Amino acid sequence: VIHLDKMASNKWVRESISAYLISRIVRDRIGLSSSNIEIEHQVSYNVPGLQVVDFIAGSVFQYLERGFPDYYRIIEKNVINGIQMD
């Protein structure tokens, strides 16, 4: 089961994202079964893993877009590769 953040309220957008993701998985797993893959769109407060992703994405956003490094400093030592674009 792949949990995605239900950030899009539009059902068509969610279904398009799911279809794209499934097509990429099928393409990248040539010869391997992907019939048991499920994609669920959840609000992040219901799925602990999505809460972690929200924190990381928010930390990076605040640091890169607004210049607030406070939360980024918490995860900085775990960043393997970073690219800053002008």
Secondary structure, DSSP 4 states (H G I P E B T S, - for coil): -EEEE-----HHHHHHHHHHHHHHHHHHTTTS--TT--EEEE-GGG-HHHHHHHHHHHHHHHHHHH---HHHHHHGGG--------
